Amino acid sequence: QVQLVESGGGWVQAGGSLRLSCAASGRTFSGLAMGWFRQAPGQERDFLGGMSGSGKTTNYADSVKGRFTISMDNAKNMVYLQMNSLKPEDTAVYYCAARPFSWSVATRPSDYKNWGQGTQVTVSS
């Protein structure tokens, strides 16, 4: 069983950048497919981007494509979400999630088995 812990959230002005980290314990990320989601108050949990189990395929939601980038450091057992050109509408709680190995990137929260506790990102105008 893998446990996930996000960090790196905080407050930033519009146009700024943040890098979120997701640390795994219990097992390595190797072979897991990963995803990043966010949830604003009163809203559904939305897919942002994900990486296949092979690490060779990434997929991003249109709302963040070109601004957000997912990367993985296997040596540190960390997954990152680099967020640039942040907008006030990016304000939400951000979650990383894991699912068993898959060649594809899943976009539904129900496809993921393991979740972190979330980290708050607030973007001011």
N, C-alpha and C positions, 0 to 999 in steps of 0.2 A: 504494500500500500504506500503510495507516495503522498507526502504532505507538502503543500505549497504555501509559501509566504511571500506576499508582495511588499515592496518598499519603494520609496522614491517619490511618493506623491507630495503634494503641497500646493502652495499658492504661487501663481505666476501671472504676469501681465499679458494681455493679448499680444501675439506675435512672438512670445517667448518660447522656450523649449524646456522639456523635462525628460528624464530617462527613468522609466520604471523598471524595477528588477523583480524577478520571480525566482526564489530559491527553492530547491527541492530537497527533501530529506526522505529517507526510507528506501530510495532507489535513485538511480541516475535518470536524467532526461533521455538518455540514449534509447532510441526505439519508441519513445512516446511521441504522439502528435500533440502539438500545443496550440492554444488559442488565447487571445486576449479579448475581453468583453468590457463593456461599461454599462452602468445603470444610473440614470438620473432619477431624482425623486418623482414618484408617480408614473415612471416610464418602464417599459420592458427592458430586459437585459439585451443589449445589442452587440452583435459580432463586430469586432474591429479588424482582426487579422488573425492568421494562423499559419502554422508550419506543419508540413507532413512529417510522418515518422522518420522518413529518410533524411529530412532536413533540406531536401533539394527543391521542395515546392513551397511557395508562400502565396497567400491570397489575402487581399485586403478589401474592406468595404469601400464603396465609392466615396463615402464621406471623409475618409482619412487617407485615401490613396495619394501618394506623392508627399504626404506630410508625416506619416507614421511608418516606422520600419521595425520589424521583428528580427532579432538575432539571437544566437545561442552560443554560449561558451561551455563546451562539454568539460573542459578541464576544471572549471569552477562550478559546474553543475548549475548554471544560471541561464535564464532566458530574459531578454530585455525587450522593452518597447520604447524606442526613441520617438519622441513626439516633438515635432517642430511646427512653427507657425500656428501656435495654439490660438483658439478662438473661445469666446465666452461660452458658446454652445458645446464645447468639449468638457465643460464642468460636469463631473459625475464621479461615482465610485468605480474604480477600475479593478478588474479581476483577471488573473491568469487561470487557465484551466488545462487539464491534461486528459488524454484518452489513450487507450491502447494503440499500438502501432497501426498506422493506416497510410496508404500511398496518397490519399487525398486529404484535403483540408476541409474539415467539417465546420459549418457555420451556425448550427443550432445549439443553444445551451444544453439541450437534452442529449446531445451526442457526446458530451464530456462527462467523465466520471469523477474527476477530482478537481476541487476548487480551492483557491486561497480565500483569505478573509476579506480582501479588498483593500484598496488604498484610495484616499480621497484626492482628487485633483480639482482645484478651483482656479478658473481663469477669469481675471477681472478685465473689464473694458477700459 
